Amino acid sequence: MRPLRPAATSGLAALGREFAKFGAVGGLGIVVNLAVFNLCRTVTGLPVVRCSVIATVVAIAFNYLGLRHFAYRDRDRSRRSRQVALFAAFSAIGLVIENGVLYVATYSFGWDTPFQNNLFKFLGIGAATLFRFWSYRAWVFRALAPGAPHGDPSNSTSNPAAYHPETTAPPP
């Protein structure tokens, strides 16, 4: 087996650092999500999935701020409204994935104890996180092309059809 080239090694290290930052924000987001979920469930008497949706929306807002200002602070900021719209769209898909798991467990299988609610909420968060990591990285917080300043129209990474393996994940 051949040793990895320095560029491949540095690319893997960069991806590892990116995943660690994403994970730190996401870990705090999970705490926010579960705390709001359990508070809503115990205080309001709303149905479990409705409480979960409320908690997910609060966590999405928390995560956007953390991702924009910590994990992806070095990424292209030229089109903030587009970025927010994409973040909201992919977050909505993640919300459906996350809460769909809880919905199926609760209403299809009747697993509705507090422990089961938290377990399936957590599993839903995990499934949605995989989707969110890919979509945020590939479409929302796009990497700048090497040497391109923020907002540079020649920054070809702002073109979703352009695929640059050194800076972006592959498009779907």
N, CA, C and O atoms as a DFTB+ gen file, in Angstrom:
688 C
 N C O
     1  1       0.839      -1.177       0.000
     2  2       0.000       0.000       0.000
     3  2       0.882       1.238       0.000
     4  3       1.829       1.333       0.780
     5  1       0.568       2.190      -0.879
     6  2       1.350       3.416      -0.988
     7  2       0.979       4.388       0.123
     8  3      -0.185       4.453       0.517
     9  1       1.944       5.142       0.635
    10  2       1.611       6.155       1.644
    11  2       0.779       7.268       1.007
    12  3       0.875       7.517      -0.195
    13  1      -0.035       7.928       1.823
    14  2      -0.846       9.027       1.322
    15  2       0.033      10.200       0.929
    16  3       1.039      10.483       1.580
    17  1      -0.355      10.880      -0.144
    18  2       0.370      12.081      -0.565
    19  2       0.139      13.189       0.454
    20  3      -0.892      13.198       1.126
    21  1       1.071      14.116       0.581
    22  2       0.893      15.211       1.543
    23  2      -0.414      15.980       1.331
    24  3      -1.066      16.362       2.302
    25  1      -0.805      16.212       0.069
    26  2      -2.045      16.943      -0.195
    27  2      -3.250      16.159       0.314
    28  3      -4.182      16.737       0.873
    29  1      -3.228      14.848       0.120
    30  2      -4.341      14.020       0.586
    31  2      -4.379      14.005       2.114
    32  3      -5.455      14.048       2.711
    33  1      -3.221      13.943       2.734
    34  2      -3.146      13.942       4.190
    35  2      -3.656      15.263       4.749
    36  3      -4.425      15.266       5.710
    37  1      -3.238      16.400       4.159
    38  2      -3.694      17.691       4.652
    39  2      -5.187      17.876       4.385
    40  3      -5.877      18.525       5.171
    41  1      -5.690      17.315       3.291
    42  2      -7.117      17.380       3.001
    43  2      -7.931      16.609       4.024
    44  3      -8.992      17.059       4.456
    45  1      -7.421      15.438       4.410
    46  2      -8.107      14.649       5.431
    47  2      -8.068      15.356       6.779
    48  3      -9.046      15.338       7.527
    49  1      -6.932      15.978       7.084
    50  2      -6.813      16.710       8.348
    51  2      -7.782      17.890       8.370
    52  3      -8.416      18.155       9.391
    53  1      -7.899      18.601       7.242
    54  2      -8.827      19.731       7.162
    55  2     -10.270      19.255       7.322
    56  3     -11.071      19.893       8.006
    57  1     -10.593      18.136       6.690
    58  2     -11.946      17.585       6.823
    59  2     -12.199      17.171       8.273
    60  3     -13.295      17.373       8.795
    61  1     -11.192      16.594       8.919
    62  2     -11.319      16.213      10.323
    63  2     -11.562      17.417      11.218
    64  3     -12.402      17.365      12.115
    65  1     -10.822      18.517      10.977
    66  2     -11.023      19.743      11.763
    67  2     -12.422      20.314      11.517
    68  3     -13.097      20.757      12.446
    69  1     -12.839      20.296      10.260
    70  2     -14.171      20.799       9.920
    71  2     -15.249      19.968      10.609
    72  3     -16.201      20.513      11.167
    73  1     -15.097      18.662      10.567
    74  2     -16.073      17.776      11.206
    75  2     -16.081      17.996      12.719
    76  3     -17.141      17.950      13.344
    77  1     -14.906      18.234      13.314
    78  2     -14.832      18.474      14.763
    79  2     -15.562      19.772      15.133
    80  3     -16.288      19.804      16.128
    81  1     -15.382      20.825      14.357
    82  2     -16.083      22.079      14.624
    83  2     -17.585      21.909      14.435
    84  3     -18.384      22.368      15.252
    85  1     -17.957      21.240      13.341
    86  2     -19.364      20.958      13.094
    87  2     -19.935      20.154      14.258
    88  3     -21.048      20.414      14.713
    89  1     -19.171      19.182      14.733
    90  2     -19.605      18.341      15.844
    91  2     -19.746      19.101      17.147
    92  3     -20.661      18.833      17.927
    93  1     -18.842      20.055      17.395
    94  2     -18.933      20.854      18.618
    95  2     -20.213      21.699      18.621
    96  3     -20.940      21.747      19.612
    97  1     -20.465      22.357      17.500
    98  2     -21.702      23.143      17.391
    99  2     -22.911      22.219      17.473
   100  3     -23.878      22.507      18.177
   101  1     -22.847      21.116      16.752
   102  2     -23.955      20.167      16.756
   103  2     -24.191      19.561      18.127
   104  3     -25.338      19.369      18.528
   105  1     -23.122      19.256      18.850
   106  2     -23.266      18.699      20.202
   107  2     -23.998      19.657      21.121
   108  3     -24.884      19.257      21.875
   109  1     -23.621      20.929      21.052
   110  2     -24.335      21.934      21.847
   111  2     -25.773      22.079      21.351
   112  3     -26.692      22.280      22.145
   113  1     -25.961      21.976      20.035
   114  2     -27.305      22.038      19.467
   115  2     -28.184      20.891      19.941
   116  3     -29.381      21.072      20.162
   117  1     -27.592      19.706      20.099
   118  2     -28.340      18.555      20.620
   119  2     -28.785      18.825      22.052
   120  3     -29.917      18.516      22.424
   121  1     -27.893      19.402      22.853
   122  2     -28.251      19.738      24.238
   123  2     -29.414      20.735      24.241
   124  3     -30.378      20.563      24.987
   125  1     -29.321      21.776      23.409
   126  2     -30.399      22.763      23.311
   127  2     -31.692      22.077      22.861
   128  3     -32.753      22.298      23.444
   129  1     -31.594      21.252      21.830
   130  2     -32.752      20.558      21.267
   131  2     -33.446      19.688      22.320
   132  3     -34.656      19.787      22.522
   133  1     -32.672      18.850      22.973
   134  2     -33.260      17.947      23.970
   135  2     -33.780      18.698      25.194
   136  3     -34.801      18.312      25.764
   137  1     -33.095      19.763      25.604
   138  2     -33.554      20.547      26.756
   139  2     -34.891      21.226      26.449
   140  3     -35.818      21.171      27.257
   141  1     -34.987      21.861      25.289
   142  2     -36.240      22.526      24.909
   143  2     -37.343      21.482      24.735
   144  3     -38.480      21.704      25.152
   145  1     -37.012      20.348      24.123
   146  2     -37.983      19.259      23.923
   147  2     -38.566      18.791      25.259
   148  3     -39.785      18.714      25.413
   149  1     -37.707      18.484      26.210
   150  2     -38.179      17.978      27.502
   151  2     -38.898      19.052      28.313
   152  3     -39.871      18.756      29.006
   153  1     -38.433      20.277      28.231
   154  2     -39.122      21.374      28.908
   155  2     -40.526      21.551      28.324
   156  3     -41.503      21.668      29.065
   157  1     -40.616      21.570      27.025
   158  2     -41.913      21.728      26.358
   159  2     -42.853      20.577      26.706
   160  3     -44.033      20.792      26.983
   161  1     -42.327      19.362      26.690
   162  2     -43.141      18.170      26.981
   163  2     -43.708      18.205      28.396
   164  3     -44.870      17.861      28.613
   165  1     -42.895      18.617      29.346
   166  2     -43.335      18.582      30.747
   167  2     -44.154      19.801      31.144
   168  3     -45.014      19.696      32.019
   169  1     -43.915      20.947      30.532
   170  2     -44.577      22.179      30.956
   171  2     -45.866      22.455      30.182
   172  3     -46.840      22.930      30.764
   173  1     -45.887      22.163      28.871
   174  2     -47.020      22.617      28.055
   175  2     -48.129      21.602      27.866
   176  3     -49.283      21.991      27.684
   177  1     -47.824      20.332      27.902
   178  2     -48.836      19.324      27.623
   179  2     -49.151      19.170      26.145
   180  3     -50.119      18.501      25.783
   181  1     -48.330      19.792      25.272
   182  2     -48.506      19.635      23.826
   183  2     -48.148      18.211      23.409
   184  3     -47.405      17.533      24.119
   185  1     -48.661      17.749      22.276
   186  2     -48.265      16.424      21.784
   187  2     -46.747      16.353      21.584
   188  3     -46.095      17.357      21.295
   189  1     -46.211      15.161      21.744
   190  2     -44.764      14.955      21.755
   191  2     -44.087      15.425      20.461
   192  3     -43.018      16.033      20.515
   193  1     -44.682      15.155      19.322
   194  2     -44.048      15.552      18.062
   195  2     -44.098      17.065      17.882
   196  3     -43.169      17.641      17.317
   197  1     -45.140      17.713      18.339
   198  2     -45.206      19.172      18.265
   199  2     -44.112      19.797      19.130
   200  3     -43.464      20.756      18.711
   201  1     -43.904      19.262      20.327
   202  2     -42.807      19.737      21.184
   203  2     -41.458      19.512      20.498
   204  3     -40.558      20.346      20.594
   205  1     -41.330      18.398      19.818
   206  2     -40.091      18.094      19.117
   207  2     -39.828      19.079      17.984
   208  3     -38.692      19.511      17.787
   209  1     -40.863      19.433      17.244
   210  2     -40.708      20.397      16.152
   211  2     -40.286      21.755      16.718
   212  3     -39.397      22.401      16.164
   213  1     -40.905      22.190      17.800
   214  2     -40.532      23.458      18.438
   215  2     -39.064      23.418      18.857
   216  3     -38.319      24.367      18.612
   217  1     -38.651      22.324      19.486
   218  2     -37.265      22.190      19.935
   219  2     -36.304      22.177      18.758
   220  3     -35.218      22.752      18.835
   221  1     -36.690      21.535      17.687
   222  2     -35.835      21.477      16.499
   223  2     -35.657      22.867      15.900
   224  3     -34.551      23.219      15.490
   225  1     -36.708      23.653      15.840
   226  2     -36.614      25.010      15.291
   227  2     -35.683      25.874      16.148
   228  3     -34.869      26.625      15.612
   229  1     -35.799      25.770      17.466
   230  2     -34.899      26.525      18.358
   231  2     -33.451      26.085      18.127
   232  3     -32.553      26.923      18.046
   233  1     -33.222      24.770      18.020
   234  2     -31.872      24.256      17.796
   235  2     -31.328      24.671      16.430
   236  3     -30.131      24.926      16.300
   237  1     -32.175      24.743      15.421
   238  2     -31.736      25.182      14.088
   239  2     -31.210      26.614      14.157
   240  3     -30.159      26.916      13.592
   241  1     -31.933      27.495      14.846
   242  2     -31.475      28.885      14.991
   243  2     -30.137      28.939      15.742
   244  3     -29.222      29.657      15.341
   245  1     -30.037      28.183      16.818
   246  2     -28.784      28.108      17.581
   247  2     -27.645      27.599      16.692
   248  3     -26.552      28.166      16.684
   249  1     -27.911      26.533      15.952
   250  2     -26.875      25.933      15.108
   251  2     -26.439      26.855      13.980
   252  3     -25.257      26.879      13.637
   253  1     -27.358      27.616      13.392
   254  2     -26.953      28.538      12.329
   255  2     -25.928      29.527      12.849
   256  3     -24.896      29.761      12.220
   257  1     -26.220      30.100      13.993
   258  2     -25.283      31.077      14.563
   259  2     -23.932      30.437      14.861
   260  3     -22.889      31.023      14.571
   261  1     -23.947      29.242      15.435
   262  2     -22.692      28.556      15.735
   263  2     -21.922      28.153      14.491
   264  3     -20.700      28.291      14.445
   265  1     -22.616      27.662      13.497
   266  2     -21.935      27.250      12.266
   267  2     -21.399      28.461      11.510
   268  3     -20.261      28.440      11.041
   269  1     -22.199      29.508      11.388
   270  2     -21.783      30.696      10.633
   271  2     -20.592      31.390      11.297
   272  3     -19.667      31.829      10.614
   273  1     -20.617      31.487      12.622
   274  2     -19.611      32.287      13.318
   275  2     -18.481      31.475      13.943
   276  3     -17.534      32.058      14.471
   277  1     -18.555      30.147      13.898
   278  2     -17.482      29.318      14.456
   279  2     -16.985      28.287      13.441
   280  3     -15.841      28.363      12.992
   281  1     -17.809      27.356      13.088
   282  2     -17.353      26.247      12.250
   283  2     -17.006      26.685      10.836
   284  3     -16.021      26.213      10.267
   285  1     -17.798      27.578      10.263
   286  2     -17.596      27.979       8.872
   287  2     -17.347      29.482       8.735
   288  3     -17.756      30.091       7.747
   289  1     -16.684      30.074       9.712
   290  2     -16.457      31.518       9.665
   291  2     -15.543      31.947       8.523
   292  3     -15.548      33.115       8.135
   293  1     -14.760      31.018       7.980
   294  2     -13.845      31.345       6.889
   295  2     -14.465      31.124       5.515
   296  3     -13.782      31.287       4.503
   297  1     -15.720      30.764       5.456
   298  2     -16.371      30.455       4.185
   299  2     -16.962      31.700       3.547
   300  3     -17.059      32.756       4.173
   301  1     -17.353      31.554       2.292
   302  2     -17.911      32.624       1.483
   303  2     -19.106      33.271       2.187
   304  3     -20.048      32.590       2.592
   305  1     -19.048      34.610       2.327
   306  2     -20.125      35.360       2.983
   307  2     -20.793      36.340       2.025
   308  3     -21.550      37.213       2.449
   309  1     -20.516      36.194       0.753
   310  2     -20.952      37.207      -0.206
   311  2     -22.454      37.238      -0.434
   312  3     -23.004      38.300      -0.725
   313  1     -23.117      36.128      -0.312
   314  2     -24.554      36.097      -0.583
   315  2     -25.285      35.527       0.635
   316  3     -25.754      34.389       0.624
   317  1     -25.366      36.340       1.672
   318  2     -25.925      35.898       2.948
   319  2     -27.380      35.476       2.813
   320  3     -27.779      34.480       3.417
   321  1     -28.192      36.204       2.035
   322  2     -29.610      35.838       1.924
   323  2     -29.768      34.472       1.253
   324  3     -30.635      33.689       1.640
   325  1     -28.941      34.187       0.260
   326  2     -28.971      32.864      -0.390
   327  2     -28.561      31.790       0.615
   328  3     -29.163      30.718       0.680
   329  1     -27.527      32.097       1.395
   330  2     -27.039      31.154       2.392
   331  2     -28.114      30.844       3.433
   332  3     -28.319      29.683       3.787
   333  1     -28.793      31.870       3.917
   334  2     -29.843      31.666       4.909
   335  2     -30.998      30.866       4.304
   336  3     -31.551      29.986       4.963
   337  1     -31.363      31.163       3.064
   338  2     -32.455      30.430       2.413
   339  2     -32.094      28.952       2.240
   340  3     -32.919      28.078       2.506
   341  1     -30.867      28.672       1.798
   342  2     -30.438      27.273       1.658
   343  2     -30.370      26.587       3.019
   344  3     -30.792      25.440       3.162
   345  1     -29.842      27.285       4.010
   346  2     -29.771      26.713       5.350
   347  2     -31.172      26.363       5.843
   348  3     -31.385      25.286       6.400
   349  1     -32.117      27.261       5.642
   350  2     -33.495      27.015       6.078
   351  2     -34.099      25.831       5.329
   352  3     -34.776      24.996       5.929
   353  1     -33.860      25.755       4.027
   354  2     -34.421      24.655       3.232
   355  2     -33.850      23.304       3.671
   356  3     -34.605      22.357       3.894
   357  1     -32.523      23.209       3.794
   358  2     -31.908      21.944       4.209
   359  2     -32.243      21.620       5.672
   360  3     -32.383      20.453       6.038
   361  1     -32.369      22.656       6.497
   362  2     -32.766      22.431       7.885
   363  2     -34.192      21.908       7.965
   364  3     -34.502      21.073       8.814
   365  1     -35.058      22.393       7.086
   366  2     -36.444      21.903       7.064
   367  2     -36.486      20.424       6.684
   368  3     -37.264      19.657       7.250
   369  1     -35.652      20.027       5.730
   370  2     -35.578      18.606       5.366
   371  2     -35.066      17.808       6.560
   372  3     -35.592      16.738       6.867
   373  1     -34.041      18.328       7.234
   374  2     -33.535      17.675       8.441
   375  2     -34.585      17.592       9.530
   376  3     -34.658      16.596      10.249
   377  1     -35.411      18.642       9.660
   378  2     -36.497      18.648      10.638
   379  2     -37.475      17.512      10.340
   380  3     -37.930      16.827      11.256
   381  1     -37.797      17.313       9.073
   382  2     -38.713      16.231       8.695
   383  2     -38.090      14.868       8.994
   384  3     -38.771      13.974       9.497
   385  1     -36.810      14.703       8.690
   386  2     -36.128      13.434       8.985
   387  2     -36.147      13.174      10.490
   388  3     -36.560      12.108      10.947
   389  1     -35.695      14.166      11.244
   390  2     -35.587      14.035      12.702
   391  2     -36.926      13.720      13.349
   392  3     -37.039      12.786      14.143
   393  1     -37.925      14.496      13.009
   394  2     -39.219      14.330      13.651
   395  2     -40.037      13.200      13.037
   396  3     -40.973      12.695      13.657
   397  1     -39.683      12.809      11.823
   398  2     -40.322      11.641      11.220
   399  2     -39.997      10.374      11.982
   400  3     -40.859       9.513      12.158
   401  1     -38.753      10.252      12.436
   402  2     -38.361       9.084      13.240
   403  2     -39.189       9.038      14.523
   404  3     -39.708       7.985      14.894
   405  1     -39.312      10.178      15.197
   406  2     -40.098      10.235      16.438
   407  2     -41.579       9.968      16.159
   408  3     -42.241       9.266      16.924
   409  1     -42.089      10.523      15.078
   410  2     -43.494      10.334      14.724
   411  2     -43.810       8.855      14.497
   412  3     -44.788       8.335      15.033
   413  1     -42.978       8.183      13.701
   414  2     -43.205       6.765      13.408
   415  2     -43.128       5.939      14.695
   416  3     -43.967       5.068      14.924
   417  1     -42.133       6.208      15.525
   418  2     -41.992       5.457      16.781
   419  2     -43.193       5.674      17.697
   420  3     -43.685       4.737      18.325
   421  1     -43.650       6.904      17.765
   422  2     -44.739       7.240      18.682
   423  2     -46.102       6.779      18.170
   424  3     -46.861       6.142      18.900
   425  1     -46.406       7.099      16.924
   426  2     -47.763       6.873      16.438
   427  2     -47.943       5.568      15.662
   428  3     -49.061       5.063      15.563
   429  1     -46.876       5.023      15.120
   430  2     -47.006       3.741      14.416
   431  2     -46.761       2.561      15.349
   432  3     -47.428       1.531      15.249
   433  1     -45.797       2.717      16.259
   434  2     -45.440       1.605      17.144
   435  2     -45.922       1.792      18.578
   436  3     -45.848       0.862      19.381
   437  1     -46.416       2.985      18.906
   438  2     -46.934       3.233      20.252
   439  2     -45.853       3.376      21.313
   440  3     -46.138       3.240      22.503
   441  1     -44.628       3.646      20.908
   442  2     -43.530       3.821      21.860
   443  2     -43.571       5.263      22.349
   444  3     -43.021       6.161      21.711
   445  1     -44.228       5.475      23.486
   446  2     -44.532       6.831      23.915
   447  2     -44.181       7.118      25.372
   448  3     -44.789       8.000      25.979
   449  1     -43.226       6.405      25.946
   450  2     -42.778       6.752      27.293
   451  2     -41.760       7.878      27.172
   452  3     -41.200       8.074      26.094
   453  1     -41.500       8.624      28.245
   454  2     -40.472       9.668      28.176
   455  2     -39.109       9.131      27.702
   456  3     -38.425       9.785      26.914
   457  1     -38.718       7.945      28.183
   458  2     -37.450       7.372      27.741
   459  2     -37.477       7.093      26.238
   460  3     -36.530       7.428      25.526
   461  1     -38.549       6.488      25.760
   462  2     -38.650       6.175      24.331
   463  2     -38.725       7.452      23.499
   464  3     -38.136       7.517      22.420
   465  1     -39.436       8.461      23.980
   466  2     -39.488       9.734      23.262
   467  2     -38.092      10.319      23.087
   468  3     -37.731      10.757      21.994
   469  1     -37.306      10.325      24.160
   470  2     -35.949      10.870      24.086
   471  2     -35.042      10.001      23.224
   472  3     -34.214      10.524      22.479
   473  1     -35.185       8.696      23.314
   474  2     -34.368       7.790      22.502
   475  2     -34.619       8.018      21.014
   476  3     -33.671       8.158      20.242
   477  1     -35.882       8.057      20.607
   478  2     -36.185       8.229      19.187
   479  2     -35.956       9.661      18.719
   480  3     -35.663       9.885      17.544
   481  1     -36.081      10.613      19.600
   482  2     -35.699      12.000      19.273
   483  2     -34.198      12.035      18.983
   484  3     -33.767      12.638      18.000
   485  1     -33.410      11.391      19.834
   486  2     -31.962      11.344      19.656
   487  2     -31.577      10.608      18.373
   488  3     -30.699      11.068      17.643
   489  1     -32.217       9.480      18.089
   490  2     -31.939       8.744      16.849
   491  2     -32.312       9.569      15.615
   492  3     -31.611       9.542      14.604
   493  1     -33.412      10.294      15.710
   494  2     -33.809      11.180      14.614
   495  2     -32.800      12.295      14.398
   496  3     -32.489      12.648      13.261
   497  1     -32.290      12.847      15.491
   498  2     -31.253      13.877      15.392
   499  2     -30.031      13.300      14.680
   500  3     -29.447      13.953      13.814
   501  1     -29.646      12.078      15.043
   502  2     -28.487      11.447      14.405
   503  2     -28.675      11.259      12.911
   504  3     -27.771      11.562      12.132
   505  1     -29.827      10.767      12.500
   506  2     -30.099      10.566      11.073
   507  2     -30.094      11.903      10.329
   508  3     -29.525      12.009       9.243
   509  1     -30.723      12.910      10.908
   510  2     -30.782      14.217      10.267
   511  2     -29.409      14.882      10.226
   512  3     -29.116      15.634       9.297
   513  1     -28.565      14.613      11.220
   514  2     -27.231      15.214      11.262
   515  2     -26.373      14.767      10.086
   516  3     -25.631      15.570       9.521
   517  1     -26.466      13.521       9.720
   518  2     -25.714      13.037       8.558
   519  2     -26.105      13.810       7.306
   520  3     -25.243      14.233       6.537
   521  1     -27.397      13.994       7.106
   522  2     -27.882      14.762       5.959
   523  2     -27.430      16.222       6.060
   524  3     -26.970      16.800       5.076
   525  1     -27.558      16.809       7.240
   526  2     -27.208      18.220       7.409
   527  2     -25.722      18.474       7.174
   528  3     -25.360      19.462       6.534
   529  1     -24.860      17.603       7.681
   530  2     -23.421      17.810       7.483
   531  2     -23.111      17.871       5.996
   532  3     -22.419      18.781       5.538
   533  1     -23.614      16.918       5.252
   534  2     -23.362      16.902       3.811
   535  2     -23.937      18.157       3.143
   536  3     -23.237      18.833       2.388
   537  1     -25.203      18.468       3.419
   538  2     -25.849      19.564       2.700
   539  2     -25.277      20.929       3.082
   540  3     -25.082      21.776       2.210
   541  1     -25.008      21.155       4.360
   542  2     -24.445      22.445       4.762
   543  2     -23.066      22.640       4.154
   544  3     -22.735      23.729       3.684
   545  1     -22.277      21.598       4.165
   546  2     -20.911      21.660       3.647
   547  2     -20.907      21.867       2.144
   548  3     -20.138      22.676       1.626
   549  1     -21.762      21.140       1.443
   550  2     -21.755      21.173      -0.016
   551  2     -22.483      22.370      -0.605
   552  3     -22.109      22.846      -1.677
   553  1     -23.522      22.871       0.076
   554  2     -24.368      23.868      -0.550
   555  2     -24.488      25.178       0.214
   556  3     -24.630      26.230      -0.409
   557  1     -24.437      25.151       1.538
   558  2     -24.725      26.365       2.303
   559  2     -23.450      27.140       2.612
   560  3     -23.327      28.303       2.227
   561  1     -22.507      26.514       3.300
   562  2     -21.268      27.173       3.697
   563  2     -20.177      26.750       2.728
   564  3     -19.287      25.978       3.082
   565  1     -20.250      27.255       1.514
   566  2     -19.341      26.855       0.447
   567  2     -17.942      27.384       0.719
   568  3     -17.768      28.498       1.213
   569  1     -16.962      26.580       0.392
   570  2     -15.568      26.993       0.552
   571  2     -15.204      27.967      -0.557
   572  3     -15.690      27.864      -1.684
   573  1     -14.352      28.900      -0.220
   574  2     -13.833      29.805      -1.236
   575  2     -12.779      29.092      -2.060
   576  3     -12.043      28.249      -1.547
   577  1     -12.709      29.429      -3.332
   578  2     -11.635      28.903      -4.168
   579  2     -10.328      29.458      -3.627
   580  3     -10.298      30.597      -3.162
   581  1      -9.247      28.689      -3.674
   582  2      -7.970      29.177      -3.151
   583  2      -7.602      30.528      -3.753
   584  3      -7.544      30.678      -4.973
   585  1      -7.352      31.512      -2.884
   586  2      -6.929      32.836      -3.322
   587  2      -8.059      33.769      -3.706
   588  3      -7.808      34.946      -3.967
   589  1      -9.292      33.294      -3.752
   590  2     -10.407      34.158      -4.140
   591  2     -10.909      34.921      -2.925
   592  3     -11.169      34.314      -1.885
   593  1     -11.052      36.255      -3.033
   594  2     -11.580      37.024      -1.908
   595  2     -13.079      36.783      -1.749
   596  3     -13.747      36.324      -2.675
   597  1     -13.596      37.099      -0.562
   598  2     -15.036      36.959      -0.316
   599  2     -15.798      37.804      -1.326
   600  3     -15.467      38.968      -1.551
   601  1     -16.817      37.211      -1.932
   602  2     -17.664      37.941      -2.858
   603  2     -17.103      38.060      -4.251
   604  3     -17.705      38.737      -5.085
   605  1     -15.987      37.441      -4.542
   606  2     -15.389      37.511      -5.866
   607  2     -16.247      36.719      -6.854
   608  3     -16.443      35.520      -6.659
   609  1     -16.769      37.361      -7.917
   610  2     -17.613      36.635      -8.859
   611  2     -16.877      35.518      -9.588
   612  3     -17.505      34.606     -10.126
   613  1     -15.549      35.586      -9.606
   614  2     -14.796      34.504     -10.256
   615  2     -14.661      33.294      -9.345
   616  3     -14.088      32.280      -9.744
   617  1     -15.179      33.389      -8.134
   618  2     -15.139      32.271      -7.194
   619  2     -16.073      31.186      -7.714
   620  3     -17.280      31.230      -7.477
   621  1     -15.517      30.229      -8.411
   622  2     -16.339      29.217      -9.072
   623  2     -17.011      28.278      -8.092
   624  3     -17.874      27.499      -8.498
   625  1     -16.647      28.321      -6.805
   626  2     -17.340      27.457      -5.844
   627  2     -18.720      28.000      -5.530
   628  3     -19.527      27.311      -4.906
   629  1     -19.012      29.247      -5.961
   630  2     -20.360      29.759      -5.755
   631  2     -21.316      29.202      -6.799
   632  3     -22.526      29.404      -6.697
   633  1     -20.793      28.509      -7.797
   634  2     -21.612      27.849      -8.806
   635  2     -21.875      26.426      -8.347
   636  3     -20.951      25.612      -8.325
   637  1     -23.136      26.095      -7.973
   638  2     -23.412      24.753      -7.463
   639  2     -23.052      23.643      -8.439
   640  3     -22.821      22.509      -8.020
   641  1     -23.000      23.948      -9.742
   642  2     -22.676      22.906     -10.711
   643  2     -21.170      22.632     -10.761
   644  3     -20.741      21.590     -11.256
   645  1     -20.377      23.566     -10.249
   646  2     -18.926      23.375     -10.266
   647  2     -18.521      22.440      -9.138
   648  3     -18.952      22.611      -7.997
   649  1     -17.715      21.480      -9.450
   650  2     -17.250      20.540      -8.432
   651  2     -15.735      20.641      -8.325
   652  3     -15.006      20.389      -9.285
   653  1     -15.292      21.009      -7.162
   654  2     -13.874      21.115      -6.884
   655  2     -13.582      20.237      -5.689
   656  3     -13.858      20.639      -4.559
   657  1     -13.022      19.029      -5.900
   658  2     -12.861      18.080      -4.800
   659  2     -12.018      18.612      -3.658
   660  3     -12.154      18.144      -2.527
   661  1     -11.163      19.565      -3.920
   662  2     -10.331      20.075      -2.858
   663  2     -11.079      21.045      -1.944
   664  3     -10.606      21.337      -0.845
   665  1     -12.239      21.550      -2.375
   666  2     -12.951      22.533      -1.575
   667  2     -14.407      22.203      -1.279
   668  3     -14.997      22.799      -0.377
   669  1     -14.994      21.276      -2.009
   670  2     -16.412      21.015      -1.795
   671  2     -16.715      19.520      -1.855
   672  3     -15.943      18.722      -2.388
   673  1     -17.845      19.183      -1.300
   674  2     -18.350      17.825      -1.431
   675  2     -19.009      17.703      -2.802
   676  3     -19.387      18.717      -3.389
   677  1     -19.152      16.500      -3.319
   678  2     -19.765      16.365      -4.634
   679  2     -21.239      16.740      -4.604
   680  3     -21.936      16.472      -3.625
   681  1     -21.714      17.366      -5.689
   682  2     -23.144      17.665      -5.758
   683  2     -23.952      16.389      -5.898
   684  3     -23.426      15.357      -6.313
   685  1     -25.233      16.458      -5.549
   686  2     -26.057      15.244      -5.633
   687  2     -26.265      14.791      -7.053
   688  3     -26.936      13.786      -7.288
